[in-house]
Amino acid sequence: MEGQGSAGNVLAALCSFFIPGLGQLLQGRLLLAAVQFVAAAVLWIIWLGWIIHLWSVLDAAFFKPPVP
């Protein structure tokens, strides 16, 4: 069972650490990945991108896929 602490979530969190939204993209959540990537890029201009960056990492790490 995939869930919090799974290898997939750890990999996704590491990917999001380097590029916000990349972990969500690996998890198949395309819209959220795009939102986080664009928001981080825009907010890094005024030095608040770390907030989105942190949200991206935590969201990827704690993601639980829906149960069919």
ABEGO torsion letter per residue (X at the ends): XBEBGBAAAAAAAAAAAABBGAAAAAAGBAAAAAAAAAAAAAAAAAGAAAAAAAAAAAAAAABBBBBX
